[in-house]
Amino acid sequence: MRLHHKDRHNLGTAGWLRAAVLGANDGIVSCSSLLLGLAAAHASHANLLLSGTAALFAGGMSMAAGEYISVHSQADLEAAALAQERAELKDDFAGEKRELTEIYVRRGLDSALARKVAEQLMAHDALGSHARDELGLAPHSRARPLLAAAASAGSFSIGAALPLAAAALAPAQHTMSAITAASLACLLFLGGWSAKVGGAPVRVAALRVALWSALAMAVTTAVGAAVGAL
């Protein structure tokens, strides 16, 4: 007989998991599509490696800059909201207590219990209570621009390095097939792993990621072949 039971939910991993998967997936798809397009246009092996390397670094820096700007904007909004809440607590502490009480009443507590909970929480950490329950800000979900930028650049670069490595190691006559096989295998693994960590169906997620990515690579290959035939 089990004496202790602890529910395990994976929603807490959603933020970092989404960023990591998006970065790695973008790196694999964008670099492999570029390489396949160039290969279909009959670019030399040296040009393939040069273009792939440039795409890896340029994409990584672009991801880092974009993520930093986006998350920093979020951090600025959070800081402004906290500053406003801090001022409101200073000017009208009793009113803020009533506001927090009303929040708990709307969530299902009776008035007396909601008032008691609000009083105890605000006595412990007034700003933290309002940040969490009024603004929806929790310490583990606060915006961290530098961390987000580094994570996005790192995951993109790792993803882009996979098809680039396949292009570098494969014999010239098998370059396109090696890039395609390596990229799709990595995408299947990435989709399945992210689904498993998030508690979603593994097979469906893996196939969804691989199929849409394969479509992107096929379109780029077709464009490269058309341009190369001109």
N, C-alpha and C positions, 0 to 999 in steps of 0.2 A: 504493500500500500504506500502511495506517495504522500509524504507528509508536507512537502513543500512544492508549490507550483508557481512558476514565474512565466508570464506571457512574454513571448519574444516578438517584437515588431521591428520591422526594418525601415520604418519611415525616417528614422534619424539619419540614415545613410543617404537619403534621397539627394540632398544637395551636392555633396562631394561626388557621389556616384554619377550623377547626371553630368557634372562638369568634366570628370575624368573620361567617361565614355564618349561624350561629345567631342572632346579634344582629340582623343585617340582615333575615333572614327573619322573625323575630319582629316586628320593627318594621313591615314591610310588611303582614303578615297581620293583626296585631292592630289596626293603625290602619285598614286598608281594611275589615276586618270591622265595626269600630265605625261607620265612616262609612256603609257600605252598610246596616247595621241601622237607623241613624237615618234615612237617606234613605228606606228602605222604610216607616218609620213616619211619613213625611211631615214630618220636622223641617225647619225653615227653613234656608236657606243659611247664615245667620249662626250658627245653632246648630251646624251641621255643622262650620264652621271653628273655632268656639270649642271644641267637643268634641274635634276632631282635634288642635288645638294642645295642649290639656290632656293628651290621651293621649300625645302625643310627649314632653312634658317629664316627665310622671309615669312613663311607661314607661322613659324613659332613666335617670331617677334610681333607679327600682326595679332596673333591670338593674345599674347601678353599685353600689348597696348590696349586692345579693345576690351579685354576683361578688366584691366586695371581702371580704365576710364569708367566703365559701366558700374563696377562694384564701388569705386570711389564716390560716384554720384549717389549710390544707395547709402553709403556710409555718411555722406553729408546730410542726406535727408533724415537718417536716423539720429544724427547728432543734433540737428535742428529741432526734431520732435522731442528729444530728451531735454534740451535746453528750455523749450516751451513748457514742458511738464514740470521741470524743476522750478520755474518761475511761478507756475500756477500753484504748486504746493506751498511755496513761500507766501504767496498772497492770500490764498484761501484754502487752508489745510482742511477745515471742516467740510467745505464744499467738495473737495476732492475725495474725502472719505465717503460722502454721500454718493458721489459718482461711482466709486468702486463698489459700494454696497448695491447700487442699482444693477451693475454688471453681473454680480453674483446672483441677484434675484432673477434676472433674465435667464441665467443658466440653470435655474431650478431650485435654488435654496430659498427657504422662507426668510422673511424680512429680518427676524431676530437673529437667526444664524448667520445670514449674510452680513449683518452689521457687525457681529462679533468677529467673523473671519476678517473683514476689512480692517477692523481696529487692530487685531493682532498682527496682521501682515504689515500694516503701515507702521506699527510700532517697531517692527523688526527692520523693515527696509521699504520706506514709502515710495521712493522713486523706482526701485526694482519691481515692486508690486504693480505700479501703474504701467511701467514699461512692458511687463509681461502680459497683464490682463487687459489693459486698455489699448496699448499700441501694438501688441502682438510681437514684441521683441524679447528674445531669450538670449542669454549669454552665448550659447553654443551656435546660434544662428546669426550672430552679428556679422556685418560685412567686414571682410579683411582683404583689402585690395591687393596688397603685395602677395599674400598667400594665393589668392585666386589667380593672379597673373602668372606666378611661378608654376602653379598646377596646370594651367591651360597650356602654357608654352611647353612644359615638360611632356605632357600627355600627347600633344600634337607632334612634337619632335620624335617621340618614341614610335608613334604610329607611322609617321612619314618615313622613318628609317627602315621599316620592314620591307616595303616594295623597293626601296632604293637598294637595300642589301641584296634582294633577289635579282635585281637588274645587274648588279655588280658581279655576282657570283655565277650567274647562269651563262651557258654558252650562247654565243651571239644568235644562233639559229633558234634558240628556245627562250629568248628573252621575254617575249610577250606572254607565252604560256606560263613561264615561271612567275612573272609579276602577277598575272591573274590568279594563279593557283595559290600563291603565298598570301595575296591580299584577301581573297575570299575565305581561306582557311582562318586567317587572323580575325576577320570580321565575324565569322561564325562563332569562333571562340569568345570574342568580345561580347557579342550579343547574348550568347548563352550564359556567360559568367555574370554579366550585369543583371540578367533576369534572375539567376539563382540567388545572388546577393540581395536583390530587392524582393524576392519571394514571388516572382511572376513565372508563368509557364516558360520553360527554357527553350523548347523546340520552336515555338511560335516566334519568340523574340529573336532567336538566332537567325531563323529564315527571313524574318522581316528585314533585319539589318543587312543580311547578305544580298537579298534580292534587289532592294533599292540601291545598294551600292553597286551591284553588278550592272544595273541599268545605267547609272551614271558613268561607269567605266566604258560600257558599250557605246553610249552616245559620243563620248570623247574620242574613242577609237575610230568610230565612223567619220567624225569630223576630220580627224588627222589623216585618215586614208583619203578622204575626198580632197583635202588641201594638197596632200602629197602627189595626187594624180594630176594636178593642174600643170 
